[in-house]
Amino acid sequence: MKPWVKAAVALAVVWVAAGSVIWWLHAHKPTPESVAAFLDGAKLDAENTRDRARTIRRAEDQLNDLTFQQRQDLQKSGSTRRFFLAMTKEEQSAFLDATLPSDFRQMMEVFNKMDPAKRKAFVARALEEMKKHSGEGPVRGMDDQMGAKIVDQGLKSFYADANADTKIDLAPLIEQMQRNLQFGNTN
């Protein structure tokens, strides 16, 4: 066989292999629906410790593979919250450590790209919501330790990942959050 034919065949094999891998990865990329189905189907209370840990790690990996918008869509289903509440406090803490950094990083990327007028409108709505739910702890429905962990990770991401315009626009939210935390959740 001629050298150029061998090269062409080798190149074709490489392209077919690469295309197959790309297709496989795309076909197995989690979606909000597939993650919700996984979370809803997980029965943590019926699993032994090793299987439970494996299920939680798989959930973490799937969540971290979703985009910010996909995570928002998933949150609306309530699946993540139900799964989270089925965990022990230690598992919840580890779960937050594994999923919050990418979640907040993606959120800051969205804020950084957002039109300034939309970002300001978001801040106004979020401030109203924070004031409406003041007195419920740092994060509504969670104990103070978990809420503080979420707030701490959010602040780290804010300072590390937000651009200057985003920091200026989000400053009122940060100030209100600090007021709520420092002054016993008063407005």
Contact map, one row per residue, 1 for C-alpha under 8 A:
1110110000000000000000000000000000000000000000000000000000000000000000000000000000000000000000000000000000000000000000000000000000000000000000000000000000000000000000000000000000000000000
1111110000000000000000000000000000000000000000000000000000000000000000000000000000000000000000000000000000000000000000000000000000000000000000000000000000000000000000000000000000000000000
1111111000000000000000000000000000000000000000000000000000000000000000000000000000000000000000000000000000000000000000000000000000000000000000000000000000000000000000000000000000000000000
0111111100000000000000000000000000000000000000000000000000000000000000000000000000000000000000000000000000000000000000000000000000000000000000000000000000000000000000000000000000000000000
1111111110000000000000000000000000000000000000000000000000000000000000000000000000000000000000000000000000000000000000000000000000000000000000000000000000000000000000000000000000000000000
1111111111000000000000000000000000000000000000000000000000000000000000000000000000000000000000000000000000000000000000000000000000000000000000000000000000000000000000000000000000000000000
0011111111100000000000000000000000000000000000000000000000000000000000000000000000000000000000000000000000000000000000000000000000000000000000000000000000000000000000000000000000000000000
0001111111110000000000000000000000000000000000000000000000000000000000000000000000000000000000000000000000000000000000000000000000000000000000000000000000000000000000000000000000000000000
0000111111111000000000000000000000000000000000000000000000000000000000000000000000000000000000000000000000000000000000000000000000000000000000000000000000000000000000000000000000000000000
0000011111111100000000000000000000000000000000000000000000000000000000000000000000000000000000000000000000000000000000000000000000000000000000000000000000000000000000000000000000000000000
0000001111111110000000000000000000000000000000000000000000000000000000000000000000000000000000000000000000000000000000000000000000000000000000000000000000000000000000000000000000000000000
0000000111111111000000000000000000000000000000000000000000000000000000000000000000000000000000000000000000000000000000000000000000000000000000000000000000000000000000000000000000000000000
0000000011111111100000000000000000000000000000000000000000000000000000000000000000000000000000000000000000000000000000000000000000000000000000000000000000000000000000000000000000000000000
0000000001111111110000000000000000000000000000000000000000000000000000000000000000000000000000000000000000000000000000000000000000000000000000000000000000000000000000000000000000000000000
0000000000111111111000000000000000000000000000000000000000000000000000000000000000000000000000000000000000000000000000000000000000000000000000000000000000000000000000000000000000000000000
0000000000011111111100000000000000000000000000000000000000000000000000000000000000000000000000000000000000000000000000000000000000000000000000000000000000000000000000000000000000000000000
0000000000001111111110000000000000000000000000000000000000000000000000000000000000000000000000000000000000000000000000000000000000000000000000000000000000000000000000000000000000000000000
0000000000000111111111000000000000000000000000000000000000000000000000000000000000000000000000000000000000000000000000000000000000000000000000000000000000000000000000000000000000000000000
0000000000000011111111100000000000000000000000000000000000000000000000000000000000000000000000000000000000000000000000000000000000000000000000000000000000000000000000000000000000000000000
0000000000000001111111110000000000000000000000000000000000000000000000000000000000000000000000000000000000000000000000000000000000000000000000000000000000000000000000000000000000000000000
0000000000000000111111111000000000000000000000000000000000000000000000000000000000000000000000000000000000000000000000000000000000000000000000000000000000000000000000000000000000000000000
0000000000000000011111111100000000000000000000000000000000000000000000000000000000000000000000000000000000000000000000000000000000000000000000000000000000000000000000000000000000000000000
0000000000000000001111111110000000000000000000000000000000000000000000000000000000000000000000000000000000000000000000000000000000000000000000000000000000000000000000000000000000000000000
0000000000000000000111111111000000000000000000000000000000000000000000000000000000000000000000000000000000000000000000000000000000000000000000000000000000000000000000000000000000000000000
0000000000000000000011111111100000000000000000000000000000000000000000000000000000000000000000000000000000000000000000000000000000000000000000000000000000000000000000000000000000000000000
0000000000000000000001111111100000000000000000000000000000000000000000000000000000000000000000000000000000000000000000000000000000000000000000000000000000000000000000000000000000000000000
0000000000000000000000111111100000000000000000000000000000000000000000000000000000000000000000000000000000000000000000000000000000000000000000000000000000000000000000000000000000000000000
0000000000000000000000011111110000000000000000000000000000000000000000000000000000000000000000000000000000000000000000000000000000000000000000000000000000000000000000000000000000000000000
0000000000000000000000001111111000000000000000000000000000000000100000000000000000000000000000000000000000000000000000000000000000000000000000000000000000000000000000000000000000000000000
0000000000000000000000000001111101100000000000000000000000000100110000000000000000000000000000000000000000000000000000000000000000000000000000000000000000000000000000000000000000000000000
0000000000000000000000000000111111100000000000000000000000000000010001000000000000000000000000000000000000000000000000000000000000000000000000000000000000000000000000000000000000000000000
0000000000000000000000000000011111110000000000000000000000000000010001101100000000000000000000000000000000000000000000000000000000000000000000000000000000000000000000000000000000000000000
0000000000000000000000000000001111111000000000000000000000000000000000000100000000000000000000000000000000000000000000000000000000000000000000000000000000000000000000000000000000000000000
0000000000000000000000000000011111111100000000000000000000000000000000000000000000000000000000000000000000000000000000000000000000000000000000000000000000000000000000000000000000000000000
0000000000000000000000000000011111111110000000000000000000100110000000000100000000000000000000000000000000000000000000000000000000000000000000000000000000000000000000000000000000000000000
0000000000000000000000000000000111111111000000000000000000000000000000000100101100000000000000000000000000000000000000000000000000000000000000000000000000000000000000000000000000000000000
0000000000000000000000000000000011111111100000000000000000000000000000000000000000000000000000000000000000000000000000000000000000000000000000000000000000000000000000000000000000000000000
0000000000000000000000000000000001111111110000000000000000100000000000000000000000000000000000000000000000000000000000000000000000000000000000000000000000000000000000000000000000000000000
0000000000000000000000000000000000111111110000000000000000100000000000000000001100100000000000000000000000000000000000000000000000000000000000000000000000000000000000000000000000000000000
0000000000000000000000000000000000011111111000000000000000000000000000000000001001100000000000000000000000000000000000000000000000000000000000000000000000000000000000000000000000000000000
0000000000000000000000000000000000001111111000000000000000000000000000000000000000000000000000000000000000000000000000000000000000000000000000000000000000000000000000000000000000000000000
0000000000000000000000000000000000000111111100000000001000000000000000000000000000100000000000000000000000000000000000000000000000000000000000000000000000000000000000000000000000000000000
0000000000000000000000000000000000000001111111100000000000000000000000000000000000000000000000000000000000000000000000000000000000000000000000000000000000000000000000000000000000000000000
0000000000000000000000000000000000000000011111100001001000000000000000000000000000000110000000000000000000000000000000000000000000000000000000000000000000000000000000000000000000000000000
0000000000000000000000000000000000000000001111100000000000000000000000000000000000000100000000000000000000000000000000000000000000000000000000000000000000000000000000000000000000000000000
0000000000000000000000000000000000000000001111110000000000000000000000000000000000000000000000000000000000000000000000000000000000000000000000000000000000000000000000000000000000000000000
0000000000000000000000000000000000000000001111111111000000000000000000000000000000000000000000000000000000000000000000000000000000000000000000000000000000000000000000000000000000000000000
0000000000000000000000000000000000000000000001111111000000000000000000000000000000000000000000000000000000000000000000000000000000000000000000000000000000000000000000000000000000000000000
0000000000000000000000000000000000000000000000111111100000000000000000000000000000000000000000000000000000000000000000000000000000000000000000000000000000000000000000000000000000000000000
0000000000000000000000000000000000000000000000111111110000000000000000000000000000000000000000000000000000000000000000000000000000000000000000000000000000000000000000000000000000000000000
0000000000000000000000000000000000000000000000111111111000000000000000000000000000000000000000000000000000000000000000000000000000000000000000000000000000000000000000000000000000000000000
0000000000000000000000000000000000000000000100111111111100000000000000000000000000000000000000000000000000000000000000000000000000000000000000000000000000000000000000000000000000000000000
0000000000000000000000000000000000000000000000001111111110000000000000000000000000000000000000000000000000000000000000000000000000000000000000000000000000000000000000000000000000000000000
0000000000000000000000000000000000000000000000000111111111000000000000000000000000000000000000000000000000000000000000000000000000000000000000000000000000000000000000000000000000000000000
0000000000000000000000000000000000000000010100000011111111100000000000000000000000000000000000000000000000000000000000000000000000000000000000000000000000000000000000000000000000000000000
0000000000000000000000000000000000000000000000000001111111110000000000000000000000000000000000100000000000000000000000000000000000000000000000000000000000000000000000000000000000000000000
0000000000000000000000000000000000000000000000000000111111111000000000000000000000000000000000000000000000000000000000000000000000000000000000000000000000000000000000000000000000000000000
0000000000000000000000000000000000000000000000000000011111111100000000000000000000000000000000000000000000000000000000000000000000000000000000000000000000000000000000000000000000000000000
0000000000000000000000000000000000100110000000000000001111111110000000000000000000000000000000000000000000000000000000000000000000000000000000000000000000000000000000000000000000000000000
0000000000000000000000000000000000000000000000000000000111111111000000000000000000000000000000100110000000000000000000000000000000000000000000000000000000000000000000000000000000000000000
0000000000000000000000000000000000000000000000000000000011111111100000000000000000000000000000000000000000000000000000000000000000000000000000000000000000000000000000000000000000000000000
0000000000000000000000000000010000100000000000000000000001111111110000000000000000000000000000000000000000000000000000000000000000000000000000000000000000000000000000000000000000000000000
0000000000000000000000000000000000100000000000000000000000111111110000100000000000000000000000000010000000000000000000000000000000000000000000000000000000000000000000000000000000000000000
0000000000000000000000000000000000000000000000000000000000011111111000000000000000000000000000000010011000000000000000000000000000000000000000000000000000000000000000000000000000000000000
0000000000000000000000000000110000000000000000000000000000001111111000000000000000000000000000000000000000000000000000000000000000000000000000000000000000000000000000000000000000000000000
0000000000000000000000000000011100000000000000000000000000000111111111100000000000000000000000000000000000000000000000000000000000000000000000000000000000000000000000000000000000000000000
0000000000000000000000000000000000000000000000000000000000000001111111100000000000000000000000000000000001000000000000000000000000000000000000000000000000000000000000000000000000000000000
0000000000000000000000000000000000000000000000000000000000000000011111110000000000000000000000000000001001100100000000000000000000000000000000000000000000000000000000000000000000000000000
0000000000000000000000000000000000000000000000000000000000000000011111111000000000000000000000000000000000000000000000000000000000000000000000000000000000000000000000000000000000000000000
0000000000000000000000000000001100000000000000000000000000000000011111111100000000000000000000000000000000000000000000000000000000000000000000000000000000000000000000000000000000000000000
0000000000000000000000000000000100000000000000000000000000000010011111111110000000000000000000000000000000000000000000000000000000000000000000000000000000000000000000000000000000000000000
0000000000000000000000000000000000000000000000000000000000000000000111111111000000000000000000000000000000000000000000000000000000000000000000000000000000000000000000000000000000000000000
0000000000000000000000000000000100000000000000000000000000000000000011111111100000000000000000000000000000000000000000000000000000000000000000000000000000000000000000000000000000000000000
0000000000000000000000000000000110110000000000000000000000000000000001111111111100000000000000000000000000000000000000000000000000000000000000000000000000000000000000000000000000000000000
0000000000000000000000000000000000000000000000000000000000000000000000111111111110000000000000000000000000000000000000000000000000000000000000000000000000000000000000000000000000000000000
0000000000000000000000000000000000000000000000000000000000000000000000011111110000000000000000000000000000000000000000000000000000000000000000000000000000000000000000000000000000000000000
0000000000000000000000000000000000010000000000000000000000000000000000001111111100000000000000000000000000000000000000000000000000000000000000000000000000000000000000000000000000000000000
0000000000000000000000000000000000000000000000000000000000000000000000000111111111000000000000000000000000000000000000000000000000000000000000000000000000000000000000000000000000000000000
0000000000000000000000000000000000010011000000000000000000000000000000000110111111100000000000000000000000000000000000000000000000000000000000000000000000000000000000000000000000000000000
0000000000000000000000000000000000010010000000000000000000000000000000000110111111110000000000000000000000000000000000000000000000000000000000000000000000000000000000000000000000000000000
0000000000000000000000000000000000000000000000000000000000000000000000000010011111111000000000000000000000000000000000000000000000000000000000000000000000000000000000000000000000000000000
0000000000000000000000000000000000000001000000000000000000000000000000000000011111111100000000000000000000000000000000000000000000000000000000000000000000000000000000000000000000000000000
0000000000000000000000000000000000000011010000000000000000000000000000000000001111111110000000000000000000000000000000000000000000000000000000000000000000000000000000000000000000000000000
0000000000000000000000000000000000000000000000000000000000000000000000000000000111111110000100000000000000000000000000000000000000000000000000000000000000000000000000000000000000000000000
0000000000000000000000000000000000000000000000000000000000000000000000000000000011111111000100000000000000000000000000000000000000000000000000000000000000000000000000000000000000000000000
0000000000000000000000000000000000000000000110000000000000000000000000000000000001111111000000000000000000000000000000000000000000000000000000000000000000000000000000000000000000000000000
0000000000000000000000000000000000000000000100000000000000000000000000000000000000111111111100000000000000000000000000000000000000000000000000000000000000000000000000000000000000000000000
0000000000000000000000000000000000000000000000000000000000000000000000000000000000001111111100000000000000000000000000000000000000000000000000000000000000000000000000000000000000000000000
0000000000000000000000000000000000000000000000000000000000000000000000000000000000000011111110000000000000000000000000000000000000000000000000000000000000000000000000000000000000000000000
0000000000000000000000000000000000000000000000000000000000000000000000000000000000000011111111000000000000000000000000000000000000000000000000000000000000000000000000000000000000000000000
0000000000000000000000000000000000000000000000000000000000000000000000000000000000000011111111100000000000000000000000000000000000000000000000000000000000000000000000000000000000000000000
0000000000000000000000000000000000000000000000000000000000000000000000000000000000011011111111110000000000000000000000000000000000000000000000000000000000000000000000000000000000000000000
0000000000000000000000000000000000000000000000000000000000000000000000000000000000000000111111111000000000000000000000000000000000000000000000000100000000000000000000000000000000000000000
0000000000000000000000000000000000000000000000000000000000000000000000000000000000000000011111111100000000000000000000000000000000000000000000000000000000000000000000000000000000000000000
0000000000000000000000000000000000000000000000000000000100010000000000000000000000000000001111111110000000000000000000000000000000000000000000000000000000000000000000000000000000000000000
0000000000000000000000000000000000000000000000000000000000000000000000000000000000000000000111111111000000000000000000000000000000000000000000000000110000000000000000000000000000000000000
0000000000000000000000000000000000000000000000000000000000000000000000000000000000000000000011111111100000000000000000000000000000000000000000000000000000000000000000000000000000000000000
0000000000000000000000000000000000000000000000000000000000010000000000000000000000000000000001111111100000000000000000000000000000000000000000000000000000000000000000000000000000000000000
0000000000000000000000000000000000000000000000000000000000010011000000000000000000000000000000111111111000000000000000000000000000000000000000000000000000000000000000000000000000000000000
0000000000000000000000000000000000000000000000000000000000000000000000000000000000000000000000011111111100000000000000000000000000000000000000000000010011000000000000000000000000000000000
0000000000000000000000000000000000000000000000000000000000000000000000000000000000000000000000001111111110000000000000000000000000000000000000000000000010001000000000000000000000000000000
0000000000000000000000000000000000000000000000000000000000000001000000000000000000000000000000000011111111000000000000000000000000000000000000000000000000000000000000000000000000000000000
0000000000000000000000000000000000000000000000000000000000000001000100000000000000000000000000000011111111100000000000000000000000000000000000000000000000000000000000000000000000000000000
0000000000000000000000000000000000000000000000000000000000000000000000000000000000000000000000000001111111110000000000000000000000000000000000000000000011001100000000000000000000000000000
0000000000000000000000000000000000000000000000000000000000000000000000000000000000000000000000000000111111111000000000000000000000000000000000000000000000001000100000000000000000000000000
0000000000000000000000000000000000000000000000000000000000000000001100000000000000000000000000000000011111111100000000000000000000000000000000000000000000000000000000000000000000000000000
0000000000000000000000000000000000000000000000000000000000000000000100000000000000000000000000000000001111111110000000000000000000000000000000000000000000000000000000000000000000000000000
0000000000000000000000000000000000000000000000000000000000000000000000000000000000000000000000000000000111111111000000000000000000000000000000000000000000001100110000000000000000000000000
0000000000000000000000000000000000000000000000000000000000000000000000000000000000000000000000000000000011111111100000000000000000000000000000000000000000000000110000000000000000000000000
0000000000000000000000000000000000000000000000000000000000000000000100000000000000000000000000000000000001111111110000000000000000000000000000000000000000000000000000000000000000000000000
0000000000000000000000000000000000000000000000000000000000000000000000000000000000000000000000000000000000111111110000100000000000000000000000000000000000000000010001000000000000000000000
0000000000000000000000000000000000000000000000000000000000000000000000000000000000000000000000000000000000011111110000000000000000000000000000000000000000000000011011000000000000000000000
0000000000000000000000000000000000000000000000000000000000000000000000000000000000000000000000000000000000001111111000000000000000000000000000000000000000000000000000000000000000000000000
0000000000000000000000000000000000000000000000000000000000000000000000000000000000000000000000000000000000000111111101100000000000000000000000000000000000000000000000000000000000000000000
0000000000000000000000000000000000000000000000000000000000000000000000000000000000000000000000000000000000000000111111100000000000000000000000000000000000000000000000000000000000000000000
0000000000000000000000000000000000000000000000000000000000000000000000000000000000000000000000000000000000000000011111110000000000000000000000000000000000000000000000001000000000000000000
0000000000000000000000000000000000000000000000000000000000000000000000000000000000000000000000000000000000000000001111111000000000000000000000000000000000000000000000000000000000000000000
0000000000000000000000000000000000000000000000000000000000000000000000000000000000000000000000000000000000000000011111111100000000000000000000000000000000000000000000000000000000000000000
0000000000000000000000000000000000000000000000000000000000000000000000000000000000000000000000000000000000000010011111111110000000000000000000000000000000000000000001001000000000000000000
0000000000000000000000000000000000000000000000000000000000000000000000000000000000000000000000000000000000000000000111111111000000000000000000000000000000000000000000001100000000000000000
0000000000000000000000000000000000000000000000000000000000000000000000000000000000000000000000000000000000000000000011111111100000000000000000000000000000000000000000000000000000000000000
0000000000000000000000000000000000000000000000000000000000000000000000000000000000000000000000000000000000000000000001111111110000000000000000000000000000000000000000000000000000000000000
0000000000000000000000000000000000000000000000000000000000000000000000000000000000000000000000000000000000000000000000111111111000000000000000000000000000000000000000001101100000000000000
0000000000000000000000000000000000000000000000000000000000000000000000000000000000000000000000000000000000000000000000011111111100000000000000000000000000000000000000000000000000000000000
0000000000000000000000000000000000000000000000000000000000000000000000000000000000000000000000000000000000000000000000001111111110000000000000000000000000000000000000000000000000000000000
0000000000000000000000000000000000000000000000000000000000000000000000000000000000000000000000000000000000000000000000000111111111000000000000000000000000000000000000000000100000000000000
0000000000000000000000000000000000000000000000000000000000000000000000000000000000000000000000000000000000000000000000000011111111100000000000000000000000000000000000000001100100000000000
0000000000000000000000000000000000000000000000000000000000000000000000000000000000000000000000000000000000000000000000000001111111110000000000000000000000000000000000000000000000000000000
0000000000000000000000000000000000000000000000000000000000000000000000000000000000000000000000000000000000000000000000000000111111111000000000000000000000000000000000000000000000000000000
0000000000000000000000000000000000000000000000000000000000000000000000000000000000000000000000000000000000000000000000000000011111111100000000000000000000000000000000000000000110000000000
0000000000000000000000000000000000000000000000000000000000000000000000000000000000000000000000000000000000000000000000000000001111111100000000000000000000000000000000000000000000000000001
0000000000000000000000000000000000000000000000000000000000000000000000000000000000000000000000000000000000000000000000000000000111111100000000000000000000000000000000000000000000000000000
0000000000000000000000000000000000000000000000000000000000000000000000000000000000000000000000000000000000000000000000000000000011111111000100000000000000000000000000000000000000000000000
0000000000000000000000000000000000000000000000000000000000000000000000000000000000000000000000000000000000000000000000000000000001111111100000000000000000000000000000000000000000010000111
0000000000000000000000000000000000000000000000000000000000000000000000000000000000000000000000000000000000000000000000000000000000001111100000000000000000000000000000000000000000010001110
0000000000000000000000000000000000000000000000000000000000000000000000000000000000000000000000000000000000000000000000000000000000001111111110000000000000000000000000000000000000000000100
0000000000000000000000000000000000000000000000000000000000000000000000000000000000000000000000000000000000000000000000000000000000000111111111110010000000000000000000000000000000001000100
0000000000000000000000000000000000000000000000000000000000000000000000000000000000000000000000000000000000000000000000000000000000000001111101010011001000000000000000000000000010011000000
0000000000000000000000000000000000000000000000000000000000000000000000000000000000000000000000000000000000000000000000000000000000000001111111110011011000000000000000000000000000000000000
0000000000000000000000000000000000000000000000000000000000000000000000000000000000000000000000000000000000000000000000000000000000001001111111000010000000000000000000000000000000000000000
0000000000000000000000000000000000000000000000000000000000000000000000000000000000000000000000000000000000000000000000000000000000000001101111100000000000000000000000000000000000000000000
0000000000000000000000000000000000000000000000000000000000000000000000000000000000000000000000000000000000000000000000000000000000000000111111110110000000000000000000000000000000000000000
0000000000000000000000000000000000000000000000000000000000000000000000000000000000000000000000000000000000000000000000000000000000000000101011111110000000000000000000000000000000000000000
0000000000000000000000000000000000000000000000000000000000000000000000000000000000000000000000000000000000000000000000000000000000000000111001111111000000000000000000000000000000000000000
0000000000000000000000000000000000000000000000000000000000000000000000000000000000000000000000000000000000000000000000000000000000000000000000111111100000000000000000000000000000000000000
0000000000000000000000000000000000000000000000000000000000000000000000000000000000000000000010000000000000000000000000000000000000000000000001111111110000000000000000000000000000000000000
0000000000000000000000000000000000000000000000000000000000000000000000000000000000000000000000000000000000000000000000000000000000000000111101111111111000000000000000000000000000000000000
0000000000000000000000000000000000000000000000000000000000000000000000000000000000000000000000000000000000000000000000000000000000000000011000011111111100000000000000000000000000000000000
0000000000000000000000000000000000000000000000000000000000000000000000000000000000000000000000010000000000000000000000000000000000000000000000001111111110000000000000000000000000000000000
0000000000000000000000000000000000000000000000000000000000000000000000000000000000000000000000010001000000000000000000000000000000000000001000000111111111000000000000000000000000000000000
0000000000000000000000000000000000000000000000000000000000000000000000000000000000000000000000000000000000000000000000000000000000000000011000000011111111100000000000000000000000000000000
0000000000000000000000000000000000000000000000000000000000000000000000000000000000000000000000000000000000000000000000000000000000000000000000000001111111110000000000000000000000000000000
0000000000000000000000000000000000000000000000000000000000000000000000000000000000000000000000000001100100000000000000000000000000000000000000000000111111111000000000000000000000000000000
0000000000000000000000000000000000000000000000000000000000000000000000000000000000000000000000000001000100000000000000000000000000000000000000000000011111111100000000000000000000000000000
0000000000000000000000000000000000000000000000000000000000000000000000000000000000000000000000000000000000000000000000000000000000000000000000000000001111111110000000000000000000000000000
0000000000000000000000000000000000000000000000000000000000000000000000000000000000000000000000000000000000000000000000000000000000000000000000000000000111111111000000000000000000000000000
0000000000000000000000000000000000000000000000000000000000000000000000000000000000000000000000000000100110010000000000000000000000000000000000000000000011111111110000000000000000000000000
0000000000000000000000000000000000000000000000000000000000000000000000000000000000000000000000000000000100010000000000000000000000000000000000000000000001111111110000100000000000000000000
0000000000000000000000000000000000000000000000000000000000000000000000000000000000000000000000000000000000000000000000000000000000000000000000000000000000111111110000100000000000000000000
0000000000000000000000000000000000000000000000000000000000000000000000000000000000000000000000000000000000000000000000000000000000000000000000000000000000011111110000000000000000000000000
0000000000000000000000000000000000000000000000000000000000000000000000000000000000000000000000000000000010011000000000000000000000000000000000000000000000001111111000000000000000000000000
0000000000000000000000000000000000000000000000000000000000000000000000000000000000000000000000000000000000011011000000000000000000000000000000000000000000001111111101100000000000000000000
0000000000000000000000000000000000000000000000000000000000000000000000000000000000000000000000000000000000000001000000000000000000000000000000000000000000000000111111100000000000000000000
0000000000000000000000000000000000000000000000000000000000000000000000000000000000000000000000000000000000000000000000000000000000000000000000000000000000000000011111110000000000000000000
0000000000000000000000000000000000000000000000000000000000000000000000000000000000000000000000000000000000000001000000000000000000000000000000000000000000000000001111111000000000000000000
0000000000000000000000000000000000000000000000000000000000000000000000000000000000000000000000000000000000000011000000100000000000000000000000000000000000000000011111111100000000000000000
0000000000000000000000000000000000000000000000000000000000000000000000000000000000000000000000000000000000000000000000000000000000000000000000000000000000000110011111111110000000000000000
0000000000000000000000000000000000000000000000000000000000000000000000000000000000000000000000000000000000000000000000000000000000000000000000000000000000000000000111111110000000000000000
0000000000000000000000000000000000000000000000000000000000000000000000000000000000000000000000000000000000000000000100110010000000000000000000000000000000000000000011111111000000000000000
0000000000000000000000000000000000000000000000000000000000000000000000000000000000000000000000000000000000000000000000010010000000000000000000000000000000000000000001111111110000000000000
0000000000000000000000000000000000000000000000000000000000000000000000000000000000000000000000000000000000000000000000000000000000000000000000000000000000000000000000111111111000000000000
0000000000000000000000000000000000000000000000000000000000000000000000000000000000000000000000000000000000000000000000000010001000000000000000000000000000000000000000001111111100000000000
0000000000000000000000000000000000000000000000000000000000000000000000000000000000000000000000000000000000000000000000000010011000000000000000000000000000000000000000000111111110000000000
0000000000000000000000000000000000000000000000000000000000000000000000000000000000000000000000000000000000000000000000000000000000000000000000000000000000000000000000000111111111000000000
0000000000000000000000000000000000000000000000000000000000000000000000000000000000000000000000000000000000000000000000000000000000000000000000000000000000000000000000000011111111100000000
0000000000000000000000000000000000000000000000000000000000000000000000000000000000000000000000000000000000000000000000000000001001000000000000000000000000000000000000000001111111110000001
0000000000000000000000000000000000000000000000000000000000000000000000000000000000000000000000000000000000000000000000000000000001000000010000000000000000000000000000000000111111111000000
0000000000000000000000000000000000000000000000000000000000000000000000000000000000000000000000000000000000000000000000000000000000000000000000000000000000000000000000000000011111111100000
0000000000000000000000000000000000000000000000000000000000000000000000000000000000000000000000000000000000000000000000000000000000000000000000000000000000000000000000000000001111111111111
0000000000000000000000000000000000000000000000000000000000000000000000000000000000000000000000000000000000000000000000000000000000000110010000000000000000000000000000000000000111111111111
0000000000000000000000000000000000000000000000000000000000000000000000000000000000000000000000000000000000000000000000000000000000000000110000000000000000000000000000000000000011111111100
0000000000000000000000000000000000000000000000000000000000000000000000000000000000000000000000000000000000000000000000000000000000000000000000000000000000000000000000000000000001111111100
0000000000000000000000000000000000000000000000000000000000000000000000000000000000000000000000000000000000000000000000000000000000000000000000000000000000000000000000000000000000111111110
0000000000000000000000000000000000000000000000000000000000000000000000000000000000000000000000000000000000000000000000000000000000000010000000000000000000000000000000000000000000111111110
0000000000000000000000000000000000000000000000000000000000000000000000000000000000000000000000000000000000000000000000000000000000000111100000000000000000000000000000000000000000111111111
0000000000000000000000000000000000000000000000000000000000000000000000000000000000000000000000000000000000000000000000000000000000000110000000000000000000000000000000000000000000110011111
0000000000000000000000000000000000000000000000000000000000000000000000000000000000000000000000000000000000000000000000000000000000100100000000000000000000000000000000000000000100110000111
